[in-house]
Amino acid sequence: MLDKLGPLGIAGLAIVLVGIVLIAIESLLVAGGMALVLLGLALTVKALVSGMLGAFGMM
């Protein structure tokens, strides 16, 4: 799965994990953690869509 994501997708997954850890550690950082989760999710989706389009020869 990781080879399909590429470096951008892996970075997105790392950001999602960091965001979840921040939310779990400190409730005062909920806003920052949620922002990291959303940013990571967006990067992961972008990498997956780019990979899929590349597989179809559209990119």
PDB file with one MODEL, atoms N, CA, C and O in Angstrom:
MODEL        1
ATOM      1  N   MET A   1       0.819  -1.188   0.000  1.00  0.00           N
ATOM      2  CA  MET A   1       0.000   0.000   0.000  1.00  0.00           C
ATOM      3  C   MET A   1       0.864   1.255   0.000  1.00  0.00           C
ATOM      4  O   MET A   1       0.543   2.225  -0.686  1.00  0.00           O
ATOM      5  N   LEU A   2       1.956   1.247   0.760  1.00  0.00           N
ATOM      6  CA  LEU A   2       2.776   2.447   0.861  1.00  0.00           C
ATOM      7  C   LEU A   2       3.434   2.801  -0.463  1.00  0.00           C
ATOM      8  O   LEU A   2       3.653   3.981  -0.736  1.00  0.00           O
ATOM      9  N   ASP A   3       3.758   1.808  -1.300  1.00  0.00           N
ATOM     10  CA  ASP A   3       4.361   2.121  -2.592  1.00  0.00           C
ATOM     11  C   ASP A   3       3.359   2.800  -3.527  1.00  0.00           C
ATOM     12  O   ASP A   3       3.763   3.525  -4.436  1.00  0.00           O
ATOM     13  N   LYS A   4       2.086   2.579  -3.324  1.00  0.00           N
ATOM     14  CA  LYS A   4       1.052   3.227  -4.123  1.00  0.00           C
ATOM     15  C   LYS A   4       0.842   4.691  -3.704  1.00  0.00           C
ATOM     16  O   LYS A   4       0.441   5.516  -4.524  1.00  0.00           O
ATOM     17  N   LEU A   5       1.110   5.013  -2.438  1.00  0.00           N
ATOM     18  CA  LEU A   5       0.894   6.368  -1.945  1.00  0.00           C
ATOM     19  C   LEU A   5       1.962   7.337  -2.412  1.00  0.00           C
ATOM     20  O   LEU A   5       1.655   8.482  -2.742  1.00  0.00           O
ATOM     21  N   GLY A   6       3.191   6.906  -2.446  1.00  0.00           N
ATOM     22  CA  GLY A   6       4.290   7.801  -2.776  1.00  0.00           C
ATOM     23  C   GLY A   6       4.664   8.649  -1.571  1.00  0.00           C
ATOM     24  O   GLY A   6       4.069   8.520  -0.501  1.00  0.00           O
ATOM     25  N   PRO A   7       5.645   9.508  -1.749  1.00  0.00           N
ATOM     26  CA  PRO A   7       6.117  10.307  -0.610  1.00  0.00           C
ATOM     27  C   PRO A   7       5.071  11.275  -0.057  1.00  0.00           C
ATOM     28  O   PRO A   7       5.014  11.506   1.151  1.00  0.00           O
ATOM     29  N   LEU A   8       4.252  11.834  -0.929  1.00  0.00           N
ATOM     30  CA  LEU A   8       3.221  12.773  -0.461  1.00  0.00           C
ATOM     31  C   LEU A   8       2.164  12.059   0.382  1.00  0.00           C
ATOM     32  O   LEU A   8       1.718  12.594   1.397  1.00  0.00           O
ATOM     33  N   GLY A   9       1.768  10.879  -0.024  1.00  0.00           N
ATOM     34  CA  GLY A   9       0.791  10.110   0.740  1.00  0.00           C
ATOM     35  C   GLY A   9       1.337   9.646   2.075  1.00  0.00           C
ATOM     36  O   GLY A   9       0.629   9.651   3.082  1.00  0.00           O
ATOM     37  N   ILE A  10       2.600   9.244   2.081  1.00  0.00           N
ATOM     38  CA  ILE A  10       3.233   8.819   3.333  1.00  0.00           C
ATOM     39  C   ILE A  10       3.334  10.003   4.291  1.00  0.00           C
ATOM     40  O   ILE A  10       3.093   9.859   5.490  1.00  0.00           O
ATOM     41  N   ALA A  11       3.694  11.182   3.757  1.00  0.00           N
ATOM     42  CA  ALA A  11       3.726  12.383   4.598  1.00  0.00           C
ATOM     43  C   ALA A  11       2.333  12.691   5.141  1.00  0.00           C
ATOM     44  O   ALA A  11       2.192  13.103   6.292  1.00  0.00           O
ATOM     45  N   GLY A  12       1.317  12.494   4.328  1.00  0.00           N
ATOM     46  CA  GLY A  12      -0.054  12.715   4.786  1.00  0.00           C
ATOM     47  C   GLY A  12      -0.448  11.790   5.906  1.00  0.00           C
ATOM     48  O   GLY A  12      -1.074  12.206   6.880  1.00  0.00           O
ATOM     49  N   LEU A  13      -0.075  10.515   5.764  1.00  0.00           N
ATOM     50  CA  LEU A  13      -0.378   9.565   6.836  1.00  0.00           C
ATOM     51  C   LEU A  13       0.358   9.925   8.121  1.00  0.00           C
ATOM     52  O   LEU A  13      -0.198   9.797   9.212  1.00  0.00           O
ATOM     53  N   ALA A  14       1.601  10.373   7.999  1.00  0.00           N
ATOM     54  CA  ALA A  14       2.369  10.771   9.182  1.00  0.00           C
ATOM     55  C   ALA A  14       1.709  11.965   9.870  1.00  0.00           C
ATOM     56  O   ALA A  14       1.635  12.015  11.098  1.00  0.00           O
ATOM     57  N   ILE A  15       1.234  12.921   9.083  1.00  0.00           N
ATOM     58  CA  ILE A  15       0.572  14.091   9.666  1.00  0.00           C
ATOM     59  C   ILE A  15      -0.721  13.685  10.359  1.00  0.00           C
ATOM     60  O   ILE A  15      -1.043  14.218  11.420  1.00  0.00           O
ATOM     61  N   VAL A  16      -1.462  12.756   9.779  1.00  0.00           N
ATOM     62  CA  VAL A  16      -2.692  12.261  10.419  1.00  0.00           C
ATOM     63  C   VAL A  16      -2.361  11.630  11.765  1.00  0.00           C
ATOM     64  O   VAL A  16      -3.040  11.888  12.759  1.00  0.00           O
ATOM     65  N   LEU A  17      -1.314  10.799  11.797  1.00  0.00           N
ATOM     66  CA  LEU A  17      -0.938  10.160  13.057  1.00  0.00           C
ATOM     67  C   LEU A  17      -0.495  11.172  14.098  1.00  0.00           C
ATOM     68  O   LEU A  17      -0.853  11.047  15.269  1.00  0.00           O
ATOM     69  N   VAL A  18       0.277  12.172  13.694  1.00  0.00           N
ATOM     70  CA  VAL A  18       0.706  13.214  14.630  1.00  0.00           C
ATOM     71  C   VAL A  18      -0.504  13.973  15.167  1.00  0.00           C
ATOM     72  O   VAL A  18      -0.557  14.299  16.353  1.00  0.00           O
ATOM     73  N   GLY A  19      -1.458  14.249  14.312  1.00  0.00           N
ATOM     74  CA  GLY A  19      -2.664  14.947  14.757  1.00  0.00           C
ATOM     75  C   GLY A  19      -3.454  14.151  15.768  1.00  0.00           C
ATOM     76  O   GLY A  19      -3.943  14.704  16.753  1.00  0.00           O
ATOM     77  N   ILE A  20      -3.585  12.863  15.534  1.00  0.00           N
ATOM     78  CA  ILE A  20      -4.315  12.019  16.478  1.00  0.00           C
ATOM     79  C   ILE A  20      -3.599  11.968  17.816  1.00  0.00           C
ATOM     80  O   ILE A  20      -4.240  12.007  18.867  1.00  0.00           O
ATOM     81  N   VAL A  21      -2.272  11.880  17.787  1.00  0.00           N
ATOM     82  CA  VAL A  21      -1.492  11.867  19.033  1.00  0.00           C
ATOM     83  C   VAL A  21      -1.671  13.177  19.787  1.00  0.00           C
ATOM     84  O   VAL A  21      -1.821  13.168  21.009  1.00  0.00           O
ATOM     85  N   LEU A  22      -1.657  14.295  19.084  1.00  0.00           N
ATOM     86  CA  LEU A  22      -1.858  15.584  19.751  1.00  0.00           C
ATOM     87  C   LEU A  22      -3.222  15.664  20.425  1.00  0.00           C
ATOM     88  O   LEU A  22      -3.335  16.165  21.544  1.00  0.00           O
ATOM     89  N   ILE A  23      -4.240  15.181  19.762  1.00  0.00           N
ATOM     90  CA  ILE A  23      -5.578  15.195  20.355  1.00  0.00           C
ATOM     91  C   ILE A  23      -5.617  14.325  21.597  1.00  0.00           C
ATOM     92  O   ILE A  23      -6.254  14.686  22.586  1.00  0.00           O
ATOM     93  N   ALA A  24      -4.947  13.187  21.559  1.00  0.00           N
ATOM     94  CA  ALA A  24      -4.966  12.271  22.698  1.00  0.00           C
ATOM     95  C   ALA A  24      -4.168  12.814  23.873  1.00  0.00           C
ATOM     96  O   ALA A  24      -4.530  12.568  25.023  1.00  0.00           O
ATOM     97  N   ILE A  25      -3.102  13.539  23.616  1.00  0.00           N
ATOM     98  CA  ILE A  25      -2.231  13.999  24.705  1.00  0.00           C
ATOM     99  C   ILE A  25      -2.823  15.185  25.466  1.00  0.00           C
ATOM    100  O   ILE A  25      -2.871  15.181  26.696  1.00  0.00           O
ATOM    101  N   GLU A  26      -3.258  16.169  24.746  1.00  0.00           N
ATOM    102  CA  GLU A  26      -3.594  17.434  25.395  1.00  0.00           C
ATOM    103  C   GLU A  26      -4.881  18.000  24.813  1.00  0.00           C
ATOM    104  O   GLU A  26      -4.966  18.236  23.608  1.00  0.00           O
ATOM    105  N   SER A  27      -5.859  18.216  25.640  1.00  0.00           N
ATOM    106  CA  SER A  27      -7.125  18.732  25.135  1.00  0.00           C
ATOM    107  C   SER A  27      -7.022  20.180  24.664  1.00  0.00           C
ATOM    108  O   SER A  27      -7.837  20.620  23.853  1.00  0.00           O
ATOM    109  N   LEU A  28      -6.032  20.930  25.158  1.00  0.00           N
ATOM    110  CA  LEU A  28      -5.857  22.307  24.709  1.00  0.00           C
ATOM    111  C   LEU A  28      -5.372  22.375  23.265  1.00  0.00           C
ATOM    112  O   LEU A  28      -5.483  23.416  22.618  1.00  0.00           O
ATOM    113  N   LEU A  29      -4.849  21.299  22.777  1.00  0.00           N
ATOM    114  CA  LEU A  29      -4.346  21.278  21.409  1.00  0.00           C
ATOM    115  C   LEU A  29      -5.329  20.637  20.433  1.00  0.00           C
ATOM    116  O   LEU A  29      -4.949  20.221  19.338  1.00  0.00           O
ATOM    117  N   VAL A  30      -6.581  20.561  20.835  1.00  0.00           N
ATOM    118  CA  VAL A  30      -7.577  19.917  19.981  1.00  0.00           C
ATOM    119  C   VAL A  30      -7.672  20.630  18.625  1.00  0.00           C
ATOM    120  O   VAL A  30      -7.741  19.979  17.583  1.00  0.00           O
ATOM    121  N   ALA A  31      -7.676  21.926  18.642  1.00  0.00           N
ATOM    122  CA  ALA A  31      -7.791  22.670  17.380  1.00  0.00           C
ATOM    123  C   ALA A  31      -6.590  22.405  16.480  1.00  0.00           C
ATOM    124  O   ALA A  31      -6.760  22.169  15.284  1.00  0.00           O
ATOM    125  N   GLY A  32      -5.394  22.440  17.028  1.00  0.00           N
ATOM    126  CA  GLY A  32      -4.192  22.159  16.240  1.00  0.00           C
ATOM    127  C   GLY A  32      -4.159  20.728  15.748  1.00  0.00           C
ATOM    128  O   GLY A  32      -3.767  20.464  14.611  1.00  0.00           O
ATOM    129  N   GLY A  33      -4.567  19.814  16.592  1.00  0.00           N
ATOM    130  CA  GLY A  33      -4.599  18.412  16.195  1.00  0.00           C
ATOM    131  C   GLY A  33      -5.603  18.141  15.099  1.00  0.00           C
ATOM    132  O   GLY A  33      -5.322  17.386  14.169  1.00  0.00           O
ATOM    133  N   MET A  34      -6.759  18.742  15.197  1.00  0.00           N
ATOM    134  CA  MET A  34      -7.773  18.558  14.155  1.00  0.00           C
ATOM    135  C   MET A  34      -7.301  19.140  12.824  1.00  0.00           C
ATOM    136  O   MET A  34      -7.563  18.569  11.765  1.00  0.00           O
ATOM    137  N   ALA A  35      -6.607  20.273  12.879  1.00  0.00           N
ATOM    138  CA  ALA A  35      -6.077  20.862  11.650  1.00  0.00           C
ATOM    139  C   ALA A  35      -5.053  19.929  11.006  1.00  0.00           C
ATOM    140  O   ALA A  35      -5.047  19.763   9.787  1.00  0.00           O
ATOM    141  N   LEU A  36      -4.193  19.323  11.813  1.00  0.00           N
ATOM    142  CA  LEU A  36      -3.215  18.377  11.279  1.00  0.00           C
ATOM    143  C   LEU A  36      -3.891  17.145  10.694  1.00  0.00           C
ATOM    144  O   LEU A  36      -3.473  16.641   9.651  1.00  0.00           O
ATOM    145  N   VAL A  37      -4.925  16.663  11.356  1.00  0.00           N
ATOM    146  CA  VAL A  37      -5.652  15.497  10.839  1.00  0.00           C
ATOM    147  C   VAL A  37      -6.273  15.823   9.476  1.00  0.00           C
ATOM    148  O   VAL A  37      -6.182  15.024   8.543  1.00  0.00           O
ATOM    149  N   LEU A  38      -6.887  16.967   9.365  1.00  0.00           N
ATOM    150  CA  LEU A  38      -7.513  17.345   8.094  1.00  0.00           C
ATOM    151  C   LEU A  38      -6.473  17.557   6.994  1.00  0.00           C
ATOM    152  O   LEU A  38      -6.688  17.159   5.849  1.00  0.00           O
ATOM    153  N   LEU A  39      -5.356  18.178   7.337  1.00  0.00           N
ATOM    154  CA  LEU A  39      -4.298  18.387   6.356  1.00  0.00           C
ATOM    155  C   LEU A  39      -3.718  17.057   5.888  1.00  0.00           C
ATOM    156  O   LEU A  39      -3.491  16.857   4.695  1.00  0.00           O
ATOM    157  N   GLY A  40      -3.483  16.164   6.818  1.00  0.00           N
ATOM    158  CA  GLY A  40      -2.963  14.851   6.461  1.00  0.00           C
ATOM    159  C   GLY A  40      -3.924  14.053   5.616  1.00  0.00           C
ATOM    160  O   GLY A  40      -3.516  13.382   4.667  1.00  0.00           O
ATOM    161  N   LEU A  41      -5.194  14.119   5.951  1.00  0.00           N
ATOM    162  CA  LEU A  41      -6.210  13.409   5.171  1.00  0.00           C
ATOM    163  C   LEU A  41      -6.274  13.952   3.743  1.00  0.00           C
ATOM    164  O   LEU A  41      -6.391  13.187   2.786  1.00  0.00           O
ATOM    165  N   ALA A  42      -6.199  15.263   3.609  1.00  0.00           N
ATOM    166  CA  ALA A  42      -6.228  15.870   2.285  1.00  0.00           C
ATOM    167  C   ALA A  42      -5.014  15.452   1.456  1.00  0.00           C
ATOM    168  O   ALA A  42      -5.149  15.156   0.269  1.00  0.00           O
ATOM    169  N   LEU A  43      -3.836  15.426   2.069  1.00  0.00           N
ATOM    170  CA  LEU A  43      -2.635  15.001   1.350  1.00  0.00           C
ATOM    171  C   LEU A  43      -2.720  13.541   0.940  1.00  0.00           C
ATOM    172  O   LEU A  43      -2.293  13.181  -0.156  1.00  0.00           O
ATOM    173  N   THR A  44      -3.261  12.705   1.797  1.00  0.00           N
ATOM    174  CA  THR A  44      -3.397  11.282   1.491  1.00  0.00           C
ATOM    175  C   THR A  44      -4.362  11.059   0.333  1.00  0.00           C
ATOM    176  O   THR A  44      -4.077  10.276  -0.574  1.00  0.00           O
ATOM    177  N   VAL A  45      -5.495  11.739   0.361  1.00  0.00           N
ATOM    178  CA  VAL A  45      -6.480  11.602  -0.715  1.00  0.00           C
ATOM    179  C   VAL A  45      -5.896  12.099  -2.032  1.00  0.00           C
ATOM    180  O   VAL A  45      -6.099  11.480  -3.076  1.00  0.00           O
ATOM    181  N   LYS A  46      -5.169  13.220  -1.985  1.00  0.00           N
ATOM    182  CA  LYS A  46      -4.556  13.751  -3.202  1.00  0.00           C
ATOM    183  C   LYS A  46      -3.568  12.753  -3.784  1.00  0.00           C
ATOM    184  O   LYS A  46      -3.546  12.541  -4.996  1.00  0.00           O
ATOM    185  N   ALA A  47      -2.756  12.143  -2.945  1.00  0.00           N
ATOM    186  CA  ALA A  47      -1.779  11.170  -3.425  1.00  0.00           C
ATOM    187  C   ALA A  47      -2.464   9.941  -4.018  1.00  0.00           C
ATOM    188  O   ALA A  47      -2.031   9.435  -5.053  1.00  0.00           O
ATOM    189  N   LEU A  48      -3.517   9.461  -3.383  1.00  0.00           N
ATOM    190  CA  LEU A  48      -4.234   8.299  -3.906  1.00  0.00           C
ATOM    191  C   LEU A  48      -4.902   8.603  -5.244  1.00  0.00           C
ATOM    192  O   LEU A  48      -4.857   7.783  -6.161  1.00  0.00           O
ATOM    193  N   VAL A  49      -5.515   9.765  -5.356  1.00  0.00           N
ATOM    194  CA  VAL A  49      -6.170  10.140  -6.609  1.00  0.00           C
ATOM    195  C   VAL A  49      -5.129  10.323  -7.716  1.00  0.00           C
ATOM    196  O   VAL A  49      -5.348   9.893  -8.848  1.00  0.00           O
ATOM    197  N   SER A  50      -4.006  10.955  -7.397  1.00  0.00           N
ATOM    198  CA  SER A  50      -2.947  11.127  -8.388  1.00  0.00           C
ATOM    199  C   SER A  50      -2.411   9.775  -8.848  1.00  0.00           C
ATOM    200  O   SER A  50      -2.152   9.576 -10.035  1.00  0.00           O
ATOM    201  N   GLY A  51      -2.246   8.859  -7.919  1.00  0.00           N
ATOM    202  CA  GLY A  51      -1.785   7.520  -8.272  1.00  0.00           C
ATOM    203  C   GLY A  51      -2.776   6.783  -9.151  1.00  0.00           C
ATOM    204  O   GLY A  51      -2.389   6.095 -10.095  1.00  0.00           O
ATOM    205  N   MET A  52      -4.054   6.929  -8.841  1.00  0.00           N
ATOM    206  CA  MET A  52      -5.080   6.276  -9.643  1.00  0.00           C
ATOM    207  C   MET A  52      -5.128   6.865 -11.050  1.00  0.00           C
ATOM    208  O   MET A  52      -5.219   6.126 -12.031  1.00  0.00           O
ATOM    209  N   LEU A  53      -5.066   8.195 -11.152  1.00  0.00           N
ATOM    210  CA  LEU A  53      -5.075   8.820 -12.463  1.00  0.00           C
ATOM    211  C   LEU A  53      -3.830   8.437 -13.265  1.00  0.00           C
ATOM    212  O   LEU A  53      -3.902   8.244 -14.479  1.00  0.00           O
ATOM    213  N   GLY A  54      -2.693   8.328 -12.580  1.00  0.00           N
ATOM    214  CA  GLY A  54      -1.470   7.892 -13.248  1.00  0.00           C
ATOM    215  C   GLY A  54      -1.571   6.476 -13.758  1.00  0.00           C
ATOM    216  O   GLY A  54      -1.032   6.160 -14.818  1.00  0.00           O
ATOM    217  N   ALA A  55      -2.252   5.617 -13.021  1.00  0.00           N
ATOM    218  CA  ALA A  55      -2.427   4.231 -13.444  1.00  0.00           C
ATOM    219  C   ALA A  55      -3.295   4.139 -14.709  1.00  0.00           C
ATOM    220  O   ALA A  55      -3.130   3.228 -15.520  1.00  0.00           O
ATOM    221  N   PHE A  56      -4.208   5.084 -14.860  1.00  0.00           N
ATOM    222  CA  PHE A  56      -5.049   5.115 -16.045  1.00  0.00           C
ATOM    223  C   PHE A  56      -4.421   5.912 -17.191  1.00  0.00           C
ATOM    224  O   PHE A  56      -5.008   6.031 -18.267  1.00  0.00           O
ATOM    225  N   GLY A  57      -3.225   6.455 -16.954  1.00  0.00           N
ATOM    226  CA  GLY A  57      -2.536   7.227 -17.984  1.00  0.00           C
ATOM    227  C   GLY A  57      -3.066   8.626 -18.173  1.00  0.00           C
ATOM    228  O   GLY A  57      -2.880   9.228 -19.230  1.00  0.00           O
ATOM    229  N   MET A  58      -3.724   9.148 -17.160  1.00  0.00           N
ATOM    230  CA  MET A  58      -4.319  10.480 -17.279  1.00  0.00           C
ATOM    231  C   MET A  58      -3.422  11.557 -16.697  1.00  0.00           C
ATOM    232  O   MET A  58      -3.740  12.742 -16.797  1.00  0.00           O
ATOM    233  N   MET A  59      -2.311  11.171 -16.090  1.00  0.00           N
ATOM    234  CA  MET A  59      -1.387  12.167 -15.539  1.00  0.00           C
ATOM    235  C   MET A  59       0.005  11.869 -15.975  1.00  0.00           C
ATOM    236  O   MET A  59       0.933  12.593 -15.616  1.00  0.00           O
TER     237      MET A  59
ENDMDL
END
